[in-house]
Amino acid sequence: MPTETQVLAFDVYGTLLDTSAMSTEISRLHPEVSKAIADKLCIAWRRHQLEYTLRLNSMGIYEPFDTVTERALLHAIAEYGDQYLENDVDRLMDAYNELQPYAGETDTPRLDIDAVHRFYGVQSALEAISEIPNVKIVVFSNGTRKPQMISSALQAANLMEHVDEVFIVDAVRMYKPAKQVYEGLVDYINRDNDQLAGISASPDRIWLVSGNPFDVTGARNAGLNAIWVNRSFSQGWIDHAVDLKPSRVVHDIGGGREGAQGTALRQRGGKVGSAIRSALSDLTTNLRPSEWKENCVQ
């Protein structure tokens, strides 16, 4: 493998696909449910989903992610007492398998830019990133391969055409952030694959891209680099579970889109995919591996 080749391993749920959008689906199915309750139910669904994967890891038990997701939904429904939603579990699960990607648009001003601006969404960003020389894109997810949970979601979001390979944790039968999952990713990338032929990537040449702090620390623990997608403009890195931090932090997968304040964005390098491109360039060109921890963005 040429020394400059790198692999970007994109997490799916909470990074490429917006799990909070299920709140809208709940409201669509049941208009009588208030937005506040729909939002809380959606948040509880995601919380229980992740909690279940961690508990299963601790117990040495593996259940497919679609099963975990459905059980987490039933837990959230019971928690909020909306038992009538149990009749819509199948429809909500179908909708979950067709989650939309983050549009990436915000009306919140960046602290370092005086302009209110928008960001490119995930689809445009992945398309642009896929054109960066010597970069391969791998989808890396807790999701399930059979039934076609991940492929259905990525096809519905029009993202598959920009992806070189897909690695699903069911190959390891554990969930993130277990170290074995990230080691499985490294092994898979270094195996003979149709789209990754000839690549031999050490862990530090593989970059996780994730919006989930537990995923970021899991990757760093396994020796991978990690770009944290922090879509919040009000908080930096506040995870204190372990003394591990992201290699780089971006606020969006894409990059700034020029608008009325185009000059300010041009000065920031506002083009699709620029956030990830900048993260890779900054750390691989300007810093030695020993300096990454000290120089990560907070």
Secondary structure, 3 states (H helix, E strand, C coil): CCCCCEEEEECCECCCECHHHHHHHHHHHCCCCCHHHHHHHHHHHHHHHHHHHHHHHHHCCCCCHHHHHHHHHHHHHHHHCCHHHHHHHHHHHHHHCCCCECCCCCCCCCCCCCCCCEECCHHHHHHHHCCCCCEEEEEEECCCCCCCHHHHHHHHCCCHHHCCEEEEHHHCCCCCCCHHHHHHHHHHHHCCCCCCCCCCCCHHHEEEEECCHHHHHHHHHCCCEEEEECCCCCCCCCCCCCCCCCCEEECCCCCEECCCCHHHHHHCCCCCCHHHHHHHHHHHHCCCHHHHHHHCCC
